[in-house]
């Protein structure tokens, strides 16, 4: 893979009290002006979403909802999966710096703390139809800094958690740390060196899991994350590599 050029274009920062989704805004903005990095933060989202059109609960006063859109030069190659894992590490480093706790990385885009989800990442690639190549990348980060369990939708209670009791007081500090750590990692993420940190704090390695990739279901022990950020599962003595997809069961 070719190296991402080290010098980045200038960036524009947008901050909203309420928005549909910071990813939607960032995608629209970068499609119209492909010469700048776009950074979007909202206090609350009405259409916050995860992968496969799933909802991402985004209430005011409890979370960080942040998107970063990066225009790509014609000759840059990208790996959305690897960028998702790099972003997880950027968020993990930031939470460690500000709150002193270490997040667990649940391949590929989930962030966990004490066996519960505290956030997720949604990476989207925008394709330019004329050249049929990826013209920009949008990385969305959603984090529950603090959450009142009673205010959660019933189906999410017990499944998700907040990072700290008064976490929201540090929202801006976290946002700044995430942006800094993201760009530090972005320069060289394709070399995959950050993956050691991802592996060390993997929520899955060593556990019995079930994963879906396309039409396929794999069940076995998660044994590794390879240098491309793919998940390796040992299923009946056979190593199976999953490049993209998701883990649907853990310790079942
Ligand atoms: C994700 O999707 O976890 C990626 C979420 C990315 C959200 C950010 S916020 C800023 C930007 N703007 C957006 O619109 N999106 C991004 P996924 O792996 O598909 O997980 C979705 C599942 O997580 C849901 O089906 C719920 O089970 C659970 N969930 C929903 N809201 C949650 C929350 N606030 N915290 C933790 N888990 C949640």
Boltz pocket constraint, residues with backbone or C-beta under 6 A from the ligand:
constraints:
  - pocket:
      binder: B
      contacts: [[A, 20], [A, 21], [A, 22], [A, 23], [A, 24], [A, 45], [A, 47], [A, 48], [A, 49], [A, 50], [A, 51], [A, 52], [A, 54], [A, 55], [A, 56], [A, 57], [A, 58], [A, 64], [A, 65], [A, 66], [A, 67], [A, 109], [A, 110], [A, 117], [A, 118], [A, 119], [A, 120], [A, 121], [A, 122], [A, 140], [A, 141], [A, 142], [A, 143], [A, 144], [A, 156], [A, 160], [A, 161]]
      max_distance: 6.0
